[in-house]
Amino acid sequence: MISINEYKRKLIHVCNLIIPLSYLYVFPEKWQIIKVLTSLMILFILTDIFRHKIGWIQSLFKYFFNSMLRSHEMDGKLTGATWVMIGAVITITLFSKPVAIIALIFMSLGDTAAGLIGQRFGKHKIGDKTWEGFFGGLIICIIIALNFPYLPLMVSLIGAISAMILELIPIPLDDNFIIPLGSGAIMMMLYTPI
């Protein structure tokens, strides 16, 4: 059974789609979105720092978000939302626009699907993940790749597979950081922009 708080967390994760969609449709230039995201990233980092040090910030944060936090996020580490911002800024800075956009979509939708499907239907464990979650996230990422017209199909498909492999393996960094950076790096090795 998946808790309501986990659904809320995953809904916020899906809302991360605003980042790649804004880059695609609102911000034609890389520097424009980097400026906005860097400001948000700094705000998120400061909030993460001060939620442990300043009483009123701690109270507000507890009221709105504590029920959705993972145990490691309560122990003074950065939240998944902060890692999304850090990963988005670095991904957009380093990679071409189409690669950054699809890598961030894989992180938002693929990771969400893997988590929900794994928690709901997962029976075959790999560490703290499941094969069911892996294949659920992979199917979503493949559907995204098949419908993403801005990259060669083979590049997008390899990006989809690498995103979900990175979600599955136990790398001691947050998935919201690893998935877009890792899959983006692999796609950039295969993609030569015109």
N, C-alpha and C positions, 0 to 999 in steps of 0.2 A: 504494500500500500504506500503510495506516495503522498507525503503530507502537503497540506495547503501551502505551507511556507516554501516547500520545494517548488511547487508550481509558480509561486510568486517570484522566486529567484530565477526560474527558467523564463518567465515572462519578461523580466528585466533583461535577461540575456538575449532574447529575441529582439528586444528594443535596441540592442546594439547595432542592428541593421541600419539605423539612422546614420551611422558613420560612413559605411561604404556607399549608401544611397545618396547621401549629401555630397560625397566626393564625385559621384557619377553625374548628378543632376544639378547641384547648386554651386559647387566650387570648381570652376574650370581649371584653375591653376593650383598646383601642389602647395605653394607657399601660403595660399589663402586658408586652406583647411588645416595646414600645420599650425598656423597662428592660432586658430580657434581651438584646436585640440590640445595644443601645448598649454594654453591658458586653463582649459578644463583639467588637464593632467596635473598641473600644479595645484589646482583647487582640490582635486581628489587626494593627492599625496598629503597636503596640509590637513585635510579633514581626517585622514587616517592617522596622522601623527597626533593631532589635537584631540581626537575622540578618546584618547587614553590619558590626557593631561588636563583638559579644561572641563570642569563640571557640567556647564550648560550644554556644551557640544556633546559630551558623553551622554547626557540625558536625552537629548534630541535623537542622537544616533541610535541609542538603545530602543527608544520608543518606535522608531520607524524601521530599523533594519536588523536589530539583534536576532530576531526570530529566524531570519534567513541566512545568518552567517554560519560558515563551517567552523569547526572547533579551532583550527589553526588560524583563522581570521580573527578570532577573539583574543588570541594570545599575543597581540601586539604586532602581528604581521599585516601586510597590505591585504585589502579585500580584493576579490575577483574583479570588481568594478574598476578599481585603480589599475590592476594589471591590464584590463581591456584598454584603458586610455594610454598606458605606457606602450603596450604592444601596437596600438593603432598609430601612434606618433612615429614609432620606429619603422613600422611596416610601410607607411606612406612615404616617409623620408627616404628609405633605402630602395624601394622597388618602383617599377613603372606603374602607371595608373591602373591599367587593367589587372595586373598581377596583385597589386595592393587591394583592389576592390574585391576580387574573388577570394583572396586569402582571408579577408575580414568577414566575408559572407560565410565561408566554411567554418570559421570560428563561431560565428553567431548561431547559425542554423544546424551545422553538423554536430557541434559539441552539445547543443541543447537536445537534439534527437538522440544522440548516443547516451546522454545522461538519463533522459526519461525512459527510453526503451530498455536500457540496461537495468534501471531500478524496477521497472514494471514487469519485465519478462525475463530478466537475466537469471540464468541458472548455471551457466558454464563460466566459472570465474577465471580471470587472468589477473592475479594480484587483487586490486580492489575494483577492477573493471570487469566487464563481461563480454563474451563473444557476441551476444545478442545486441548489446549496446553498440559495439564496434560496427556490426553489419547494418544496424539501423541508421547510424550516423553516416556510414559509407553510402548507403542508398540515397540519402538526402543530398550528400555532396556530389554524387554522380549525376543526379537530376539537375543540380545547379550547373555543373560543368557542361552537361548536354545542352543547356539553354543559355549559356553565356557566350554571346557572339563576338566578344572583344579579344579573344585569344584563340589560337589554334586548338582544336578539340583535344588533341593528344596532350598538350601542355596542361589544359584544364583538368583532364582526367587524372593525369599523374599528380597534379596538385591535390585533387580530391582524395586520392588514395593516401598520399603522404600526410595530409591533414589528419586523417583518421588513424593512421599508424602512430603519429605523434600524440594523438589523444589517448591512445591505448597504452603506450609504453610508459613505464614509471620514471619519467624525468623529474627531478626534484625542483621544477619550476612550474608556475601556474600555466594551465592549458590555454588561458586567454592570451598569454604571451607567446607560448611555444607554437601553437597552431598557426597563427598568421605569419610569424617570422620563419618558421621551419618550412611550411608549404610554400610560402612566397620565395624563399631562397632557392628551393628546388625548381620552382617554375621559372625563375629568372635564369637559372643555368640552361634551361631548355628553350627560352624565348628570346628572340632577337627582335626588338621593336623596330619598326620601319621608320 
